[in-house]
């Protein structure tokens, strides 16, 4: 990782700091992200949703993994995203979800081991599950993903609410506008 990028990640102290750096990486303003060592910028499949993901990060949802919806022969993907946010945003997302969007909220402390009990399949090839989103990450897995951040930023992630949002319809890509709307709309009665 470039020294300047490493310094920025090591200097992050808050969830908004980490989310802003992730947004900058998604927009290719930073070359590298600690969760994607050796890669310069996000995966090619993310290019089509990078602008939306950057806006979602800037709206208070630190994305740690995502994929667009896709159908290509026997290969199917659901649009989905894992990440960290504050309890208010987590509740807002959970309250906004309908029949076509699943929101998994982990508001408990980080488990000793990563829990997959609530994980939902998001990538299938033929009849085989290739990828699932919704695992409740342990401290050690968070540390593996964000190995270059400060101890203060680790504590913020350990205390943050882990949230997964999945569009239950295979191949659809309306999740990104739904998620941004849910994060930025003023709740009724506020």
C-alpha positions in Angstrom: 0.0 0.0 0.0 1.2 3.5 -0.8 2.6 5.3 2.2 0.1 8.1 1.8 -2.9 5.7 1.8 -1.5 3.8 4.7 -1.2 7.0 6.7 -4.8 8.0 6.0 -6.1 4.6 7.1 -4.0 4.6 10.2 -5.2 8.1 11.0 -8.9 7.2 10.9 -10.5 7.3 14.3 -14.3 7.3 13.7 -16.9 5.4 11.7 -17.4 8.5 9.5 -13.6 8.6 8.9 -13.5 5.0 7.8 -16.6 5.5 5.6 -15.2 8.6 3.9 -11.9 6.7 3.1 -14.0 3.8 1.7 -16.0 6.3 -0.4 -12.8 7.8 -1.7 -11.4 4.3 -2.5 -14.6 3.4 -4.3 -14.3 6.6 -6.4 -10.6 5.7 -7.0 -9.4 8.8 -5.1 -7.4 6.4 -2.9 -5.5 3.5 -4.5 -6.0 0.9 -1.8 -8.3 -0.4 1.0 -7.1 -2.5 3.9 -9.8 -5.1 3.2 -8.6 -5.6 -0.4 -4.8 -5.9 -0.2 -2.9 -5.7 -3.4 -5.8 -4.4 -5.4 -6.0 -0.9 -6.8 -9.6 0.0 -6.6 -12.8 -2.1 -6.2 -13.5 -5.2 -8.3 -14.7 -4.6 -11.8 -18.3 -5.8 -11.0 -18.5 -2.9 -8.5 -17.8 -0.2 -11.1 -21.4 0.0 -12.0 -22.5 0.7 -8.4 -19.4 2.5 -7.0 -21.0 6.0 -7.1 -24.0 4.7 -5.1 -21.8 2.8 -2.7 -19.7 6.0 -2.1 -22.9 8.0 -1.3 -24.1 5.2 1.0 -20.8 5.4 2.9 -21.1 9.1 3.2 -24.6 8.7 4.5 -23.3 6.8 7.5 -23.1 3.2 6.4 -19.5 1.9 6.2 -19.7 -0.8 3.6 -17.3 -3.8 4.0 -18.6 -6.0 1.2 -21.1 -5.7 -1.6 -22.2 -7.1 -4.9 -24.6 -6.1 -7.6 -27.5 -8.2 -8.7 -26.8 -10.3 -11.8 -28.2 -13.2 -13.8 -26.0 -14.9 -16.4 -27.1 -18.4 -17.3 -26.8 -20.6 -14.3 -25.0 -17.8 -12.4 -27.3 -15.6 -10.2 -26.5 -12.9 -7.7 -28.7 -10.9 -5.4 -27.7 -7.3 -4.8 -26.4 -7.1 -1.2 -24.1 -5.2 1.1 -22.5 -5.8 4.5 -21.3 -3.1 6.8 -21.3 -1.1 10.0 -23.4 1.8 11.1 -24.9 3.4 14.2 -28.0 2.1 16.0 -30.2 4.8 14.6 -29.4 4.0 11.0 -29.7 0.3 11.7 -33.2 0.8 13.1 -34.1 3.1 10.2 -33.1 0.4 7.7 -34.9 -2.4 9.6 -38.1 -0.3 9.8 -38.0 0.6 6.1 -37.4 -3.0 4.8 -40.3 -4.6 3.0 -41.1 -7.9 1.5 -38.4 -7.6 -1.2 -35.5 -6.4 1.0 -34.0 -8.3 3.9 -32.2 -6.4 6.6 -30.1 -8.3 9.1 -29.1 -6.3 12.1 -26.5 -7.5 14.6 -26.7 -5.1 17.5 -24.9 -7.4 20.0 -21.2 -7.2 20.8 -18.8 -8.9 18.4 -19.0 -12.7 19.0 -16.0 -14.8 19.8 -16.4 -16.5 16.5 -18.0 -15.2 13.3 -21.6 -16.4 13.2 -23.2 -17.5 10.0 -26.6 -18.5 11.4 -28.4 -15.5 9.8 -26.4 -15.5 6.6 -28.5 -15.4 3.4 -27.3 -16.9 0.1 -26.6 -14.1 -2.4 -24.6 -16.0 -5.1 -25.7 -19.2 -6.7 -24.2 -21.2 -9.5 -26.5 -24.0 -10.6 -27.9 -25.2 -7.4 -24.9 -24.5 -5.3 -24.5 -21.5 -2.9 -21.3 -19.7 -3.7 -21.6 -16.7 -1.4 -23.7 -15.6 1.6 -24.0 -12.3 3.3 -25.1 -11.6 6.8 -22.5 -13.2 9.0 -21.9 -11.5 12.4 -18.2 -10.7 12.3 -15.9 -11.5 15.2 -13.2 -9.2 16.4 -10.6 -11.3 14.8 -12.3 -11.2 11.4 -12.8 -7.4 11.7 -9.1 -7.2 12.5 -8.2 -9.3 9.4 -10.3 -7.0 7.1 -9.1 -3.7 8.5 -5.5 -4.6 9.5 -4.1 -1.1 9.0 -6.4 1.0 11.0 -5.8 2.6 14.4 -6.7 0.9 17.8 -9.3 3.6 18.3 -10.9 2.8 14.9 -10.9 -0.9 15.8 -12.8 -0.1 19.0 -15.4 1.9 17.0 -15.9 -1.1 14.6 -16.2 -3.5 17.5 -18.9 -1.3 19.0 -20.7 -0.5 15.8 -23.9 -2.2 14.7 -23.3 -4.7 11.9 -25.9 -4.6 9.2 -26.6 -6.6 6.1 -29.0 -5.5 3.4 -30.0 -7.9 0.6 -32.5 -7.6 -2.3 -34.3 -10.9 -2.3 -35.0 -10.8 -6.0 -32.1 -12.3 -8.0 -30.5 -10.0 -10.6 -32.3 -6.7 -9.5 -30.2 -3.6 -8.8 -32.6 -1.2 -7.2 -31.2 -1.8 -3.7 -28.7 1.0 -3.9 -31.3 3.8 -4.4 -33.5 2.2 -1.7 -30.6 2.1 0.7 -29.6 5.7 0.1 -33.2 6.9 0.4 -33.6 4.9 3.7 -30.4 6.4 5.1 -31.1 10.0 4.1 -34.9 10.5 4.5 -36.0 12.2 7.7 -38.1 9.7 9.7 -41.8 10.5 10.1 -42.5 12.5 13.2 -39.0 13.8 13.5 
